[in-house]
């Protein structure tokens, strides 16, 4: 596995909650966090020492000439323009040679491009139908196939030799309607719709329970999805998080503890206007989960599902993502729940205690930086997009260097905190007076430390 910054942590304490968004639906994807590093010409870019594990980028076909750092540097000088080092390009990484002789590495926390034919194309989560009727994203790094209707698997997710398929408990499914990255299967139960949404690393599944009568259906006492897995085994922790692991114990796919919420606490829209009231975060409760070799069983919280104070629709939300290291959030309200590569696509930071909603969140990002090992680093900038804040009042948002994050990272199991890297005083995305925008941090000292270490940070 590639070496990298084990954890970069954004924290916003004693202030309004903010959301750091990485995904612009339904099409292009930008990273949760993007690290931009400028390195001097000496020593040249290349692979780290043989003893260090190296991520091998997927390359275009041999017919397409690949430029290594030396060739790209020559062309950049000759054209007086930046030139891509195509031999180093992968799903998250882009290295360019500059006319000055330096190089710039841009590393995203999540994939932003996909290999197609002999070239790379931007991630595109727009759902399209295949000739057999199945549904999948136009260009996604993780293979996810949704049912086109009928009695086949509801969803299949795969990478390499590892594959997981889930089947709908009720058997046959209606044909879905497609809108952007979402497939909606109407009335899979009376007054219950099923929505599958493509994600850059997997998918999310939401059951929309529209009425109390629908919620009282015995089928919602427990939902037993058929499970067929090859190349992986399943491991469930006490909180209900499920890892699908290969023979070496590596997490290939991860299913966080499934949650549910009702309409008064449903997620607010991601682009509020000046007339919008302060958003209310989802008042989520965890659902029960059990897994065997042939079934994944979800048990909704009946107190919320049929309680006297519940307002409909109610949303039930299990999901699955690829196990690659990327990012996670931790929630004080759910101290043992993992939000590893959450398909909610929101990196939450800060504390909120208003309108009956009390929550504290922190977010962590892992960024592969193996190309910088042994290099002379000129600058390094971490950029994240602040898509929404609870007010226009600026508050400090801190950046820390931390220990490693994994699919087991939770509020009660956070990585060690090494040192503070910087702070930005900001509030973006509440209304037109403080529109959404990027936050930038000087990460030079952290990347210099990585470059000097020549391997993983300690």
KANORBEL-V93435 format. One record per pair of residues at least 24 apart in sequence whose C-alpha atoms are under 10 Angstrom apart, sorted by the first residue. I is the first residue (numbers start at 0). GAP is how many residues later the second one is. Records with the same first field share a line. If there is no record, write none. Layout:
I=GAP / GAP
This chain:
0=51 / 52 / 53 / 54 / 55 / 323 / 324 / 367 / 369
1=46 / 50 / 51 / 52 / 53 / 54 / 323 / 365 / 366 / 367 / 368 / 369 / 453 / 454
2=45 / 49 / 50 / 51 / 52 / 363 / 364 / 365 / 366 / 367 / 368 / 369 / 370 / 447 / 451 / 452 / 453 / 454
3=362 / 363 / 364 / 365 / 366 / 367 / 368 / 369 / 400 / 443 / 446 / 447 / 451 / 452 / 453
4=360 / 361 / 362 / 363 / 364 / 365 / 396 / 397 / 398 / 399 / 400 / 441 / 442 / 444 / 445 / 450 / 451 / 452 / 453
5=319 / 358 / 359 / 360 / 361 / 362 / 363 / 395 / 396 / 397 / 398 / 399 / 400 / 409 / 444 / 450 / 451 / 452
6=319 / 320 / 321 / 356 / 357 / 358 / 359 / 360 / 393 / 394 / 395 / 396 / 397 / 398 / 399 / 408 / 409 / 410 / 411 / 450
7=25 / 319 / 355 / 356 / 357 / 358 / 359 / 374 / 391 / 392 / 393 / 394 / 395 / 396 / 397 / 409 / 410 / 412 / 413 / 435 / 438
8=318 / 319 / 320 / 340 / 353 / 354 / 355 / 356 / 357 / 389 / 390 / 391 / 392 / 393 / 394 / 396 / 406 / 408 / 411 / 412
9=319 / 337 / 338 / 339 / 340 / 351 / 352 / 353 / 354 / 355 / 374 / 387 / 388 / 389 / 390 / 391 / 410 / 411 / 412 / 413
10=337 / 338 / 339 / 340 / 349 / 350 / 351 / 352 / 353 / 385 / 386 / 387 / 388 / 389 / 412
11=336 / 337 / 338 / 339 / 348 / 349 / 350 / 351 / 383 / 384 / 385 / 386 / 387 / 411 / 412 / 413
12=336 / 337 / 338 / 339 / 347 / 348 / 349 / 382 / 383 / 384 / 385
13=336 / 337 / 338 / 339 / 346 / 381 / 382
14=334 / 335 / 336 / 337 / 338 / 345 / 375 / 376 / 378 / 379 / 380 / 381 / 382
15=333 / 334 / 335 / 336 / 337 / 338 / 343 / 344 / 373 / 374 / 375 / 376 / 377 / 378 / 379 / 411
16=264 / 331 / 332 / 333 / 334 / 335 / 336 / 342 / 343 / 344 / 345 / 371 / 372 / 373 / 374 / 378 / 410
17=328 / 329 / 330 / 331 / 332 / 333 / 334 / 343 / 368 / 369 / 370 / 371 / 372 / 373 / 377 / 379 / 408 / 409 / 410 / 411 / 412
18=251 / 326 / 327 / 328 / 329 / 330 / 331 / 342 / 344 / 366 / 367 / 368 / 369 / 370 / 371 / 409 / 410 / 417
19=325 / 326 / 327 / 328 / 329 / 343 / 364 / 365 / 366 / 367 / 368 / 369 / 408 / 409 / 416 / 417 / 418 / 419
20=249 / 323 / 324 / 325 / 326 / 327 / 363 / 364 / 365 / 366 / 367 / 415
21=87 / 88 / 323 / 324 / 325 / 362 / 363 / 364 / 365
22=87 / 89 / 176 / 177 / 320 / 321 / 322 / 323 / 362
23=101 / 321
24=99 / 100 / 101 / 155 / 156 / 157 / 173 / 174
25=98 / 99 / 100 / 101 / 111 / 153 / 154 / 155 / 156 / 171 / 172 / 173
26=95 / 96 / 97 / 98 / 99 / 100 / 110 / 111 / 112 / 153 / 154
27=84 / 85 / 94 / 95 / 96 / 97 / 98 / 111
28=81 / 82 / 83 / 84 / 93 / 94 / 95 / 96 / 170 / 171
29=62 / 78 / 79 / 80 / 81 / 82 / 83 / 92 / 93 / 354 / 355
30=61 / 76 / 77 / 78 / 79 / 80 / 81 / 295 / 352 / 353 / 354
31=76 / 77 / 78 / 79 / 294 / 295 / 309 / 313 / 314 / 315 / 332 / 333 / 351 / 352 / 353
32=74 / 75 / 76 / 77 / 293 / 294 / 314 / 331 / 332 / 333 / 334 / 349 / 350 / 351 / 352 / 405 / 406 / 407
33=58 / 59 / 72 / 73 / 74 / 75 / 76 / 331 / 333 / 347 / 348 / 349 / 350 / 351 / 406
34=58 / 70 / 71 / 72 / 73 / 74 / 332 / 333 / 334 / 345 / 346 / 347 / 348 / 349 / 405 / 406 / 407 / 408 / 412
35=58 / 59 / 68 / 69 / 70 / 71 / 72 / 343 / 344 / 345 / 346 / 347 / 406 / 407 / 408
36=58 / 66 / 67 / 68 / 69 / 70 / 332 / 335 / 340 / 341 / 342 / 343 / 344 / 345 / 406 / 407 / 410
37=57 / 58 / 59 / 60 / 64 / 65 / 66 / 67 / 68 / 334 / 337 / 338 / 339 / 340 / 341 / 342 / 343 / 406
38=58 / 62 / 63 / 64 / 65 / 66 / 332 / 333 / 336 / 337 / 338 / 339 / 340 / 341
39=58 / 60 / 61 / 62 / 63 / 64 / 335 / 336 / 337 / 338 / 339
40=28 / 32 / 56 / 57 / 59 / 60 / 61 / 62 / 334 / 335 / 336
41=59 / 60 / 61 / 332 / 333 / 334 / 335
42=329 / 330 / 331 / 332 / 333
43=25 / 26 / 29 / 57 / 58 / 59 / 327 / 328 / 330 / 331 / 332
44=24 / 25 / 40 / 43 / 50 / 52 / 57 / 58 / 326 / 327 / 328 / 329 / 330
45=24 / 42 / 324 / 325 / 326 / 327 / 328 / 329
46=41 / 323 / 324 / 325 / 326
47=322 / 323 / 324 / 325 / 326 / 406 / 407
48=324 / 325 / 405 / 406
50=404
51=318 / 402 / 403 / 404
52=317 / 402 / 403
53=316 / 317
54=35 / 313 / 315 / 316
55=31 / 32 / 33 / 34
56=29 / 30 / 31 / 32 / 33 / 34 / 35 / 36
57=29 / 30 / 31 / 32 / 33 / 56 / 57 / 62
58=27 / 28 / 29 / 30 / 31 / 56 / 59 / 60 / 61
59=26 / 27 / 29 / 55 / 56 / 57 / 58 / 59 / 60
60=56 / 57 / 58
61=56
62=55
63=54 / 55
67=29
68=26 / 27 / 28 / 34
69=27 / 31
70=26
71=24 / 25 / 26 / 27 / 29 / 31
72=24 / 25 / 26 / 27 / 28 / 29 / 30
73=24 / 25 / 27
74=24
75=24 / 25
76=24
85=33
87=283
88=24 / 31
89=24 / 25 / 30
90=24 / 29 / 30 / 31 / 32 / 50
91=275 / 276
92=274 / 275 / 276 / 278
94=276
101=274 / 275 / 276
102=274 / 275
103=273 / 274 / 275 / 276
104=264 / 266 / 267 / 275
105=263 / 274 / 275 / 276
106=260 / 261 / 262 / 275
107=218 / 257 / 258 / 259 / 260 / 274 / 275
108=216 / 217 / 218 / 232 / 256 / 257 / 258 / 259
109=31 / 90 / 91 / 214 / 215 / 216 / 217 / 231 / 255 / 256 / 257
110=29 / 30 / 31 / 89 / 90 / 215
111=28 / 29 / 88
112=26 / 27 / 28 / 87
113=25 / 26 / 27 / 28
114=24 / 25 / 26
122=76 / 77
123=56 / 57 / 74 / 75 / 76
124=55 / 56 / 57 / 72 / 73 / 74 / 75
125=52 / 53 / 54 / 55 / 56 / 71 / 72 / 73
126=51 / 52 / 53 / 54 / 55 / 56 / 70 / 71
127=50 / 51 / 52 / 53 / 55
128=49
132=42
133=41 / 42
134=41 / 43 / 48 / 63
135=45 / 46 / 47 / 61 / 62
136=43 / 44 / 45 / 60 / 61 / 62 / 63
137=43
138=61
139=58 / 59 / 60 / 61 / 62
140=58 / 59 / 60 / 61 / 181
141=56 / 57 / 58 / 59 / 60 / 61 / 179 / 180
142=57 / 58 / 59 / 179
143=54 / 55 / 56 / 57 / 58 / 59 / 177
144=53 / 57 / 58
145=30 / 37 / 50 / 51 / 52 / 57
146=25 / 26 / 27 / 28 / 29 / 36 / 38 / 49
147=25 / 26 / 27 / 28 / 29 / 35 / 37
148=24 / 25 / 26 / 27 / 36
149=24 / 25
152=72 / 73 / 74 / 75
153=42 / 71 / 72
154=41 / 48 / 50
155=46 / 47 / 72 / 73
156=44 / 45 / 46 / 72 / 96 / 163 / 164 / 165
157=44 / 71 / 72 / 73 / 94 / 95 / 164
158=72 / 93 / 94 / 163
159=71 / 92
160=69 / 70 / 71 / 85
161=67 / 68 / 69 / 70 / 71 / 82 / 83 / 84 / 90 / 91
162=65 / 66 / 67 / 68 / 69 / 81 / 89 / 90
163=63 / 64 / 65 / 66 / 67 / 68 / 69 / 80 / 89 / 156
164=60 / 61 / 62 / 63 / 64 / 65
165=58 / 59 / 60 / 61 / 62 / 63 / 128 / 129 / 130
166=57 / 58 / 59 / 60 / 61 / 128 / 129
167=55 / 56 / 57 / 58 / 59
168=50 / 53 / 54 / 55 / 56 / 57 / 126 / 127 / 128
169=49 / 53 / 54 / 55
170=54 / 55
183=24
188=25 / 26 / 28 / 30 / 31
189=24 / 25 / 27
190=24 / 26 / 122
191=25 / 121 / 122 / 123
192=122
193=121 / 122
194=122
195=121 / 123
196=122 / 146
197=145
198=120 / 121 / 122 / 123 / 142 / 143 / 144 / 145 / 146
199=121 / 122 / 141 / 143 / 145
200=52 / 119 / 120 / 121 / 122 / 123 / 125 / 140 / 141 / 142
201=51 / 52 / 53 / 117 / 118 / 119 / 120 / 121 / 139 / 140 / 141
202=115 / 116 / 117 / 118 / 119 / 139 / 140 / 141
203=51 / 113 / 114 / 115 / 116 / 117 / 138 / 139 / 140
204=53 / 110 / 111 / 112 / 113 / 114 / 115 / 138
205=52 / 53 / 54 / 108 / 109 / 110 / 111 / 112 / 113
206=53 / 106 / 107 / 108 / 109 / 110 / 111
207=54 / 104 / 105 / 106 / 107 / 108 / 109
208=53 / 96 / 103 / 104 / 105 / 106 / 107
209=52 / 53 / 101 / 102 / 103 / 104 / 105
210=94 / 95 / 99 / 100 / 101 / 102 / 103
211=93 / 94 / 95 / 96 / 98 / 99 / 100 / 101 / 102
212=93
213=91 / 92 / 99
214=85 / 87 / 89 / 90 / 91 / 92 / 97 / 98 / 99
215=86 / 89 / 90
219=78 / 79 / 80 / 81 / 82 / 85
220=77 / 78 / 79 / 80 / 81 / 84
221=65 / 66 / 67 / 75 / 76 / 77 / 78 / 79 / 80
222=66 / 72 / 73 / 74 / 75 / 76 / 77
223=65 / 66 / 67 / 70 / 71 / 72 / 73 / 74 / 75
224=66 / 69 / 70 / 71 / 72 / 73
225=65 / 66 / 67 / 68 / 69 / 70 / 71
226=64 / 65 / 66 / 67 / 68 / 69 / 70
227=64 / 65 / 66 / 67 / 68
228=64 / 65
232=59 / 60
233=57 / 58 / 59
234=56 / 57
235=53 / 54 / 55 / 56
236=99 / 100 / 171
237=51 / 98 / 99
238=47 / 48 / 49 / 50 / 95 / 96 / 97 / 98 / 99 / 171
239=46 / 47 / 48 / 49 / 50 / 51 / 58 / 96 / 97 / 98
240=48 / 49 / 95 / 96 / 97 / 98 / 99 / 166 / 167
241=47 / 48 / 49 / 54 / 78 / 96 / 165 / 166
242=77 / 78 / 79 / 80 / 164 / 165
243=76 / 78 / 79
244=78
249=73 / 74
250=71 / 72 / 73 / 74 / 155 / 156
251=69 / 70 / 71 / 72
252=67 / 68 / 69 / 70 / 71 / 154
253=65 / 66 / 67 / 68 / 69 / 70 / 84 / 85 / 86 / 87 / 88 / 153 / 154
254=63 / 64 / 65 / 66 / 67 / 68 / 83 / 84 / 85 / 86 / 87 / 152
255=61 / 62 / 63 / 64 / 65 / 81 / 82 / 83 / 84 / 85 / 86 / 87 / 151 / 152
256=28 / 29 / 30 / 31 / 32 / 41 / 60 / 61 / 62 / 63 / 77 / 79 / 80 / 81 / 82
257=26 / 27 / 28 / 29 / 30 / 31 / 40 / 41 / 42 / 58 / 59 / 60 / 61 / 62 / 79
258=24 / 25 / 26 / 27 / 28 / 29 / 39 / 41 / 42 / 56 / 57 / 58 / 59 / 60 / 78
259=24 / 25 / 26 / 27 / 40 / 41 / 44 / 45 / 54 / 55 / 56 / 57 / 58
260=24 / 25 / 40 / 43 / 44 / 49 / 50 / 51 / 52 / 53 / 54 / 55 / 56
261=42 / 43 / 47 / 48 / 49 / 50 / 51 / 52 / 53 / 54
262=47 / 48 / 49 / 50 / 51 / 52
263=46 / 47 / 48 / 49 / 50
264=46 / 49 / 92
265=47 / 48 / 49
268=119
269=76 / 117 / 118 / 159 / 160
270=116 / 117 / 158 / 159 / 160 / 164 / 165
271=115 / 116 / 117 / 157 / 158 / 159 / 160 / 163 / 164
272=156 / 157 / 158 / 159 / 160 / 162
273=155 / 156 / 157 / 158 / 159 / 160 / 161
274=156 / 157
275=154 / 155
276=113 / 153
277=76 / 77 / 111 / 112 / 113 / 152
278=75 / 76 / 78 / 109 / 110 / 111 / 112 / 151
279=72 / 74 / 75 / 76 / 77 / 110
280=71 / 74 / 75 / 76 / 77 / 78
281=75
282=50 / 73 / 74 / 75 / 76
283=31 / 32 / 33 / 49 / 50
284=31 / 48 / 49
285=30 / 31 / 48 / 51
286=29 / 30 / 31
288=29
316=27
317=25
318=24 / 25
322=83 / 84
323=42 / 82 / 83
324=40 / 41 / 42 / 43 / 79 / 80 / 81 / 82
325=38 / 39 / 40 / 41 / 42 / 79 / 80 / 81
326=36 / 37 / 38 / 39 / 40 / 78 / 79 / 80
327=34 / 35 / 36 / 37 / 38 / 77 / 78 / 79 / 80 / 81 / 82
328=32 / 33 / 34 / 35 / 36 / 80 / 81 / 82 / 85
329=30 / 31 / 32 / 33 / 34 / 79 / 80 / 81 / 82 / 83 / 84
330=28 / 29 / 30 / 31 / 32 / 79 / 80 / 81
331=26 / 27 / 28 / 29 / 30 / 78 / 79 / 80
332=25 / 26 / 27 / 28 / 78
333=25 / 26 / 76 / 77 / 78
334=74 / 75 / 76 / 77 / 78
335=72 / 73 / 74 / 75 / 76 / 77
336=70 / 71 / 72 / 73 / 74 / 75 / 76
337=68 / 69 / 70 / 71 / 72 / 73 / 74 / 75
338=24 / 68 / 69 / 70 / 71 / 72
339=24 / 65 / 66 / 67 / 68 / 69 / 70
340=24 / 65 / 66
345=41
346=37 / 38 / 39 / 40
347=38 / 40
348=37 / 40 / 48 / 49
349=39 / 45 / 46 / 47 / 48
351=38
353=36
359=51
360=50
361=48 / 49 / 52
362=36
363=35 / 36 / 37 / 38 / 39 / 40 / 41 / 45 / 50 / 51
364=36 / 37 / 39 / 40
365=36 / 37 / 38 / 39 / 40
367=88
368=78 / 81 / 82 / 86 / 87
369=80 / 81 / 84 / 85 / 86
370=80 / 83
371=75 / 76 / 78 / 79 / 80 / 81 / 82 / 83
372=74 / 75 / 76 / 77 / 78 / 79 / 80 / 81 / 82 / 83
373=74 / 75 / 76 / 77 / 78 / 79 / 80 / 81
374=72 / 73 / 75 / 76 / 77 / 79
375=71 / 72 / 75 / 76
376=67 / 68 / 70 / 71 / 72 / 73 / 74 / 75
377=66 / 69 / 70
378=63 / 64 / 65 / 66 / 68 / 69
379=61 / 62 / 63 / 64 / 65 / 66 / 67 / 68
380=58 / 59 / 60 / 61 / 62 / 63 / 66
381=56 / 57 / 58 / 59 / 60 / 61 / 62
382=55 / 56 / 57 / 58 / 59 / 60
383=53 / 54 / 55 / 56 / 57
384=43 / 44 / 51 / 52 / 53 / 54 / 55
385=40 / 41 / 42 / 43 / 44 / 49 / 50 / 51 / 52 / 53
386=40 / 41 / 42 / 43 / 48 / 49 / 50 / 51
387=39 / 40 / 41 / 42 / 43 / 46 / 47 / 48 / 49
388=37 / 38 / 39 / 40 / 41 / 42 / 45 / 46 / 47
389=37 / 38 / 39 / 40 / 41
390=36 / 37 / 38 / 39 / 40 / 43
391=34 / 35 / 36 / 37 / 38 / 39 / 40 / 41 / 42 / 43
392=32 / 33 / 34 / 35 / 37 / 41
393=30 / 31 / 32 / 33 / 34 / 40
394=28 / 29 / 30 / 31 / 32
395=26 / 27 / 28 / 29 / 30 / 31
396=25 / 26 / 27 / 28 / 29 / 30 / 42
397=24 / 25 / 26 / 27 / 43
398=24 / 25 / 41 / 42 / 43 / 44
399=43 / 46
400=42 / 44 / 45 / 56
401=55 / 56
402=54 / 55
403=52 / 53 / 54
417=40
418=27
419=26
420=24 / 25
